[in-house]
Amino acid sequence: MELQPVQIAEQQHLRDLLDSGLITDWSLAIDGGAHLGGWTKIMADRFKRVISFEPSEAFDQLRLNCADFTNVRLINAAL
């Protein structure tokens, strides 16, 4: 699936925020509304653990997209 320009911009915004120096505790990130996992995967590269919530039918694709990350826990529920 090809990313749309707005998705690319949002992911770059997240990367910029993570690189800004504002975050000092890299032990846990929570992705509420993880959808297909774009942000989850970015956070998984930087945080020790990521917990991602997705209540919709997108959860199956999220699981596939994040299968290579051992530090990600996926929850098929809403926050």
ABEGO torsion letter per residue (X at the ends): XBBBAAAAAAAAAAAAAAAAGABABAABBBBBGAEAGAAAAAAAAABABBBBBBABAAAAAAAAAAAABAABBBBBBBX
